[in-house]
Amino acid sequence: MIDDTQRAAPIVQAPAKKKRAIAIQREVAVLLAMIVFNLIFTQHFLSLQTFNVNLTQVVTIVIVGIGMTLVVATGGIDLSVGASMAIAGALAPMLFMNIDGPLGIVLAFTLPIVAAAACGIFNGFLVTRLNVQPIVATLVLFIAGRGIAQVVTDGSLQAFNNPAFQWIALGKVAGVPFQILLMLALVAVFTWIVRKTLFGKYLLVTGGNEDAAYLSGIPTARVKMIAYTVCAALAGLAGLISISVNSSSDANVVGLGVELDAIAAVAVGGTALTGGKAYITGTLIGALIIQLLRYTLLAHGIPDAAALVLKAAIIIAAVYVQRKRG
């Protein structure tokens, strides 16, 4: 026998799927318009080098943006992702430069991500146990986290040349950079998690109406803790890719400003900053739009500082559009 809840489920799900499809179509249209503009007005845009540069530069934004999408879906925010990147980026070279052989490489890939995840657990503890506002809770590590990374490295640049470690960013599979394949794999996995798993449903319900979710038996505190932990762990992974690309680790600059890029990608991608929605594919497209916008400005002689102003304006515009649509 089918109850009223089961009858209503397809009716509730259909509009949500339709809205998601419309949002993705709109973002793809914007991305295509920017590509067409560059094809017409930007020299050397249609080249393999330009394609690779833009894709590899967007990888860290997308990976951090995936985690940010999960946190934002719960109604929170994480300003400390750049600091988590810096901490992971500071620890990794110390491990593979001081421990020889495969063990050093394995530890350099695992312990920094664990350390970054610990930052997420700290954020989650402040938010779920001490009821600190997410923006305030994550601001703590936004300030202190980079300081921790600077203390670990004595504030000095760590230069290195380790092909085994740097393969994560410089390696290729069938001619395709591995970091791009890793990014696409993460997008696919987390899209499936959000859409098809029980955790994904709990995530959206928690962000949509936390009180109602809690009263219905959903472990909202645990859901939020997982979201912050995964977000920080992904930021740690992005930190390893970032230092691998540059063959050096500088705690002063690794992950600097990435939180703005990630939030902008999430907002442009259609995930409501008020919570209750999570469009991982939209975050990917949003990150591509942000990166292509920066490339377009630089290609036409506009200073990179202008891109920061535009990113902020894009976030405001995206929130305004979301509110009007809501």
Secondary structure, DSSP 4 states (H G I P E B T S, - for coil): ---HHHHHHHHHHHHHHHHHHHHHHHHHHHHHHHHHHHHHHSTT-SSHHHHHHHHHHHHHHHHHHHHHHHHHHTT---TTHHHHHHHHHHHHHHHHHHS-HHHHHHHHHHHHHHHHHHHHHHHHHHHHTS---HHHHHHHHHHHHHHHHHHHHTT--EE---HHHHHHHH-EETTEEHHHHHHHHHHHHHHHHHHHSHHHHHHHHHHH-HHHHHHTT--HHHHHHHHHHHHHHHHHHHHHHHHHHHTEE-TTTTTTTHHHHHHHHHHHTT--TTSS---HHHHHHHHHHHHHHHHHHHHTT--HHHHHHHHHHHHHHHHHHHHHH-
